[in-house]
Amino acid sequence: MNLLKPEEAASELGISKKTLHRLCREGRIAYVEINDKERRFRPDQIQEYIERQTVPARIDCSAPSKVNSPRKGGREKKSVKDSRADLRKEMSQWQ
């Protein structure tokens, strides 16, 4: 059986050796204890940790969709011409 050294396991996970040891202390990743100061990791233990940490996708990203979301403030964008017409209408009601 091929046991990985902490440096190798950390490299496999893309984390530092210090982070790997913290995960071991927290009980989040399994390891083989060689003696009081040495730990080794089986490849299947690394794979199990990766699978536990994997979060499934929440949305379908296969096809981009166009979403017509409202502009800031929740209003649709109006042209300047429409805005002026609305303003004239409102001003005529003041008189």
Buried (B, 14 or more C-beta within 10 A) or exposed (E): EEBBEBEBBBBBBEEEBEEBBEBBEEEEBBBEEEEEEEBBBBBEBBEEBEEEEEEEEEEEEEEEEEEEEEEEEEEEEEEEEEEEEEEEEEEEEEE
